C-alpha cells in the first residue's frame, strides 16, 4: 500500500475546505497514474533491498545470524544484484496495486460517508478505518500473485536453490503446476495481513490532522510526507507477524506442501523459528524500509505531479 494514495484521494479536511477556498486547477486524471509509475519505481528502488533481507530472514533455516549478516553474505556471494532479486514483479505490481488501492480507497470513503455519515460535516476516524479495510481486502486480489512471485525469487540464494530464471518463468511454472490456484495460495494470508490497513489509514488520518492543526506553517506536501512515513511505520509494527506467516506460505513447496491451513503455518513459525521471536524475524530491515521507501515514493509522486 502506498503512502501517496491521498494525493489522488484527498482527505476529508481537503475536501471540506475545497468549497471555501479557490483551488488551483487540478492535474488531469491521467497525471496521477503517470506520477504513480515514478512513485512505484522510487519506492521499489529504495525499499527492495530491505525487503529482500526481510524475506530471507523470515524464510531461511538458520542461514543468517541477523539482518547485517544477511546483507553482507548476500553482497559477498551474489553482489548487489542479490539484494534486487525479485525486483521486477513488485515494480510492475506497484503500478497495478497503487491503481487498485487509490481507486478503491476513494470509492470506499465516498460510500462510507454517503451511507453511514450523510449528515456529518466530517467523517469520523472509524469511517477511515473501515474504508482502509475495504481497500486492503480489495487490493489483495492483485497483490497475492505478485508477492508470491517476488518471494519465490528472493529466496533463490545460489545454483542449488535456483528454480526459476525470472518472474515469467516462475509464473509459467507455478501456473503449469496447478493453474491459478497455485499463485493464489497466499490470498487468504494476504487478506489477513492487509486487514492492518485499518491501522495504516486510521493513523494516517490522525497524524495528518495533528500536523494540520498544530503546524500551520507546514506545507501540504510536508504533512503528507511525514504522515505517510509515520503511518507506514505504525502499520508495519502491527502487521509484521502476519507478514511472516504470509511469506512462509507463499514459498511453500508446491509439490509437497507443508501447510494445509493458515493455522499450520502459524504453528510452524512458532515451533521451528524460535517461538514468538519467529514472528519478528526480518523486522529490523522492514521497519527501516517503511519510512524511506514511502518518503521516496511521495517525493517522486509530488515532483512528477508538479510538471502538469
MOZILIN-V659460 format. One record per residue. RES is the residue in one small letter. PSI is psi in radians with two decimals (999 if undefined). NEAR is the number of other ideal C-beta (glycine too) atoms within 10 Angstrom. D_LAST is the distance of its C-alpha to the last C-alpha in Angstrom with 2 decimals. Layout:
# MOZILIN-V659460
res | psi | near | d_last
RES | PSI | NEAR | D_LAST
RES | PSI | NEAR | D_LAST
This chain:
# MOZILIN-V659460
res | psi | near | d_last
x | 2.34 | 24 | 24.35
x | 2.50 | 23 | 21.16
x | 0.04 | 29 | 20.78
x | 0.04 | 28 | 17.09
x | -0.57 | 26 | 17.93
x | -0.03 | 23 | 17.76
x | -0.51 | 22 | 14.04
x | -0.70 | 23 | 14.05
x | 1.63 | 21 | 17.49
x | 2.73 | 16 | 17.85
x | 2.92 | 22 | 21.29
x | -0.70 | 20 | 23.92
x | -0.74 | 14 | 23.73
x | -0.67 | 14 | 20.08
x | -0.68 | 15 | 20.99
x | -0.65 | 13 | 24.08
x | -0.24 | 13 | 22.60
x | -0.42 | 12 | 19.81
x | -0.19 | 7 | 22.57
x | -0.56 | 7 | 24.01
x | 2.27 | 6 | 21.22
x | 2.27 | 5 | 18.70
x | 2.59 | 10 | 15.29
x | 2.53 | 5 | 11.88
x | 2.14 | 6 | 10.31
x | 2.71 | 12 | 8.99
x | 2.74 | 17 | 5.97
x | 2.80 | 10 | 7.79
x | -0.61 | 8 | 10.67
x | -0.26 | 9 | 10.18
x | -0.70 | 16 | 7.10
x | -0.65 | 24 | 9.94
x | -0.80 | 14 | 12.21
x | -0.80 | 16 | 10.43
x | -0.60 | 24 | 9.91
x | -0.56 | 27 | 13.48
x | -0.84 | 17 | 14.82
x | -0.61 | 16 | 14.11
x | -0.80 | 30 | 15.46
x | -0.70 | 25 | 18.51
x | -0.83 | 16 | 19.14
x | -0.77 | 23 | 19.14
x | -0.76 | 27 | 21.29
x | -0.70 | 23 | 23.68
x | -0.71 | 16 | 24.01
x | -0.73 | 18 | 24.99
x | -0.37 | 24 | 26.86
x | -0.72 | 21 | 28.70
x | -0.70 | 21 | 31.57
x | -0.71 | 22 | 32.35
x | -0.66 | 24 | 32.30
x | -0.78 | 26 | 34.63
x | -0.75 | 27 | 37.09
x | -0.88 | 28 | 36.95
x | -0.68 | 30 | 37.76
x | -0.69 | 27 | 40.50
x | -0.63 | 24 | 42.12
x | -0.59 | 27 | 41.98
x | -0.21 | 21 | 43.62
x | 2.71 | 15 | 45.89
x | 1.33 | 6 | 49.63
x | 0.32 | 8 | 50.42
x | -0.53 | 13 | 48.77
x | 2.60 | 18 | 46.99
x | -0.41 | 11 | 48.16
x | -3.07 | 13 | 44.75
x | -0.70 | 20 | 41.07
x | -0.76 | 12 | 41.91
x | -0.73 | 13 | 44.66
x | -0.76 | 22 | 42.43
x | -0.83 | 19 | 39.74
x | -0.74 | 12 | 42.36
x | -0.66 | 16 | 44.24
x | -0.79 | 21 | 41.14
x | -0.69 | 14 | 40.14
x | -0.76 | 9 | 43.79
x | -0.50 | 10 | 44.42
x | -0.14 | 15 | 41.10
x | -3.05 | 10 | 38.96
x | -0.48 | 9 | 35.32
x | -0.49 | 10 | 34.82
x | -0.57 | 21 | 36.99
x | -0.26 | 21 | 34.44
x | 0.27 | 18 | 31.76
x | 2.43 | 22 | 33.98
x | 0.31 | 25 | 32.41
x | -0.65 | 20 | 28.88
x | -0.83 | 17 | 27.71
x | -0.84 | 24 | 28.44
x | -0.50 | 23 | 26.40
x | -0.88 | 20 | 23.53
x | -0.69 | 15 | 23.38
x | -0.59 | 20 | 24.48
x | -0.61 | 25 | 21.82
x | -0.81 | 16 | 19.26
x | -0.79 | 14 | 21.84
x | -0.71 | 21 | 23.06
x | -0.64 | 27 | 19.80
x | -0.84 | 18 | 18.98
x | -0.76 | 17 | 22.48
x | -0.88 | 27 | 22.51
x | -0.78 | 23 | 19.35
x | -0.83 | 17 | 20.41
x | -0.64 | 19 | 24.05
x | -0.77 | 25 | 23.59
x | -0.77 | 17 | 21.75
x | -0.80 | 15 | 24.43
x | -0.66 | 23 | 27.28
x | -0.76 | 25 | 26.23
x | -0.76 | 14 | 26.20
x | -0.78 | 14 | 29.51
x | -0.79 | 19 | 31.16
x | -0.81 | 18 | 30.18
x | -0.53 | 10 | 31.30
x | -0.44 | 8 | 34.48
x | -0.52 | 13 | 35.70
x | 0.90 | 15 | 34.49
x | -0.47 | 7 | 33.92
x | -0.01 | 4 | 35.48
x | 2.36 | 11 | 33.98
x | -0.60 | 7 | 31.42
x | 2.21 | 13 | 30.10
x | 2.33 | 22 | 30.56
x | 2.96 | 14 | 32.96
x | -0.67 | 13 | 32.47
x | -0.63 | 13 | 34.44
x | -0.70 | 21 | 31.89
x | -0.68 | 26 | 29.13
x | -0.72 | 19 | 31.63
x | -0.73 | 20 | 32.58
x | -0.67 | 27 | 29.03
x | -0.71 | 29 | 28.49
x | -0.80 | 20 | 31.74
x | -0.75 | 19 | 30.78
x | -0.60 | 27 | 27.49
x | -0.75 | 27 | 29.41
x | -0.65 | 17 | 32.09
x | -0.82 | 20 | 29.71
x | -0.28 | 25 | 27.67
x | -0.54 | 24 | 31.07
x | -0.42 | 13 | 31.66
x | -0.67 | 17 | 28.79
x | -0.62 | 27 | 29.44
x | -0.93 | 22 | 33.21
x | -0.62 | 23 | 33.44
x | -0.78 | 22 | 30.60
x | -0.46 | 27 | 32.25
x | -0.81 | 26 | 35.62
x | -0.79 | 25 | 34.66
x | -0.85 | 26 | 33.09
x | -0.73 | 24 | 36.18
x | -0.61 | 27 | 38.64
x | -0.58 | 24 | 37.04
x | -0.45 | 27 | 36.86
x | 0.34 | 20 | 40.61
x | 1.76 | 18 | 41.67
x | -0.67 | 17 | 43.33
x | -2.97 | 9 | 45.42
x | -0.59 | 6 | 47.22
x | -0.42 | 6 | 49.47
x | 0.06 | 8 | 46.64
x | 1.99 | 10 | 44.40
x | -0.43 | 11 | 44.27
x | 2.49 | 17 | 40.96
x | -0.27 | 11 | 39.41
x | -3.10 | 13 | 35.85
x | -0.65 | 21 | 33.81
x | -0.79 | 12 | 34.66
x | -0.71 | 13 | 38.32
x | -0.80 | 21 | 38.27
x | -0.81 | 19 | 36.82
x | -0.77 | 11 | 39.34
x | -0.67 | 15 | 42.28
x | -0.77 | 22 | 41.51
x | -0.66 | 14 | 41.02
x | -0.56 | 9 | 44.14
x | -0.91 | 12 | 46.15
x | 0.61 | 12 | 45.68
x | -2.74 | 10 | 42.71
x | -0.36 | 10 | 39.70
x | -0.62 | 12 | 42.08
x | -0.81 | 17 | 41.95
x | -0.20 | 23 | 38.21
x | 0.26 | 16 | 38.16
x | -0.54 | 21 | 41.10
x | 0.24 | 25 | 38.84
x | -0.89 | 18 | 37.27
x | -0.81 | 15 | 39.53
x | -0.63 | 25 | 39.21
x | -0.71 | 27 | 35.42
x | -0.70 | 19 | 35.54
x | -0.78 | 17 | 37.98
x | -0.75 | 24 | 35.75
x | -0.02 | 27 | 32.70
x | -0.34 | 16 | 34.71
x | 0.02 | 22 | 33.91
x | -0.30 | 26 | 30.39
x | -0.79 | 21 | 32.33
x | -0.76 | 19 | 32.55
x | -0.98 | 28 | 28.96
x | -0.38 | 26 | 27.30
x | -0.82 | 22 | 30.18
x | -0.58 | 22 | 29.98
x | -0.76 | 25 | 26.20
x | -0.76 | 24 | 26.72
x | -0.80 | 16 | 29.70
x | -0.72 | 19 | 28.10
x | -0.81 | 24 | 24.92
x | -0.66 | 17 | 27.26
x | -0.82 | 14 | 29.51
x | -0.70 | 19 | 26.90
x | -0.72 | 17 | 25.56
x | -0.52 | 9 | 29.14
x | -0.21 | 8 | 30.57
x | 1.21 | 12 | 27.87
x | -0.35 | 7 | 26.36
x | -0.18 | 5 | 25.00
x | 2.43 | 14 | 22.84
x | 2.82 | 9 | 19.10
x | -0.69 | 16 | 17.60
x | -0.72 | 16 | 16.06
x | -0.70 | 12 | 19.60
x | -0.79 | 18 | 21.28
x | -0.63 | 24 | 19.35
x | -0.93 | 21 | 20.04
x | -0.70 | 20 | 23.74
x | -0.71 | 25 | 24.18
x | -0.81 | 27 | 22.70
x | -0.78 | 20 | 24.94
x | -0.69 | 21 | 28.00
x | -0.58 | 23 | 27.85
x | -0.66 | 25 | 27.55
x | -0.74 | 17 | 30.68
x | -0.75 | 18 | 32.44
x | -0.85 | 26 | 31.71
x | -0.55 | 20 | 33.20
x | -0.70 | 14 | 36.25
x | -0.53 | 14 | 37.20
x | -0.22 | 22 | 36.06
x | -0.80 | 20 | 37.41
x | -0.69 | 17 | 40.90
x | -0.53 | 20 | 39.50
x | -0.67 | 24 | 37.24
x | -0.86 | 28 | 40.39
x | -0.74 | 25 | 42.21
x | -0.82 | 27 | 39.30
x | -0.60 | 29 | 39.09
x | -0.71 | 25 | 42.88
x | -0.69 | 26 | 42.97
x | -0.50 | 24 | 40.18
x | 0.19 | 17 | 42.10
x | 2.55 | 18 | 45.45
x | 2.17 | 8 | 47.63
x | -0.45 | 15 | 47.02
x | -0.71 | 6 | 50.62
x | 1.28 | 6 | 52.45
x | 2.51 | 11 | 50.20
x | -0.48 | 12 | 51.29
x | 2.18 | 18 | 49.69
x | -0.26 | 8 | 50.57
x | 2.93 | 10 | 48.76
x | -0.68 | 15 | 46.29
x | -0.62 | 10 | 49.34
x | -0.73 | 16 | 50.76
x | -0.68 | 21 | 47.71
x | -0.80 | 20 | 47.91
x | -0.63 | 12 | 51.60
x | -0.82 | 17 | 51.00
x | -0.78 | 23 | 48.53
x | -0.75 | 15 | 50.97
x | -0.73 | 10 | 54.01
x | -0.27 | 13 | 52.80
x | 0.41 | 21 | 50.23
x | 0.59 | 13 | 52.10
x | -2.45 | 10 | 52.11
x | -0.49 | 10 | 49.38
x | -0.45 | 11 | 48.10
x | -0.48 | 19 | 47.15
x | 0.02 | 19 | 44.35
x | 0.07 | 16 | 42.75
x | 2.28 | 24 | 42.87
x | 0.09 | 26 | 39.63
x | -0.69 | 20 | 38.45
x | -0.92 | 16 | 37.90
x | -0.53 | 23 | 35.30
x | -0.80 | 26 | 33.60
x | -0.55 | 16 | 33.37
x | -0.56 | 17 | 32.37
x | -0.59 | 21 | 29.54
x | -0.80 | 23 | 28.21
x | -0.97 | 19 | 26.66
x | -0.62 | 15 | 25.17
x | -0.78 | 23 | 23.83
x | -0.56 | 28 | 21.97
x | -0.77 | 19 | 20.94
x | -0.70 | 20 | 19.54
x | -0.78 | 29 | 17.70
x | -0.72 | 25 | 16.12
x | -0.75 | 17 | 15.29
x | -0.75 | 22 | 13.59
x | -0.84 | 30 | 11.69
x | -0.75 | 17 | 10.51
x | -0.77 | 14 | 9.79
x | -0.70 | 19 | 7.58
x | -0.57 | 21 | 5.78
x | -0.25 | 11 | 5.47
x | -0.31 | 9 | 3.82
x | 999 | 13 | 0.00
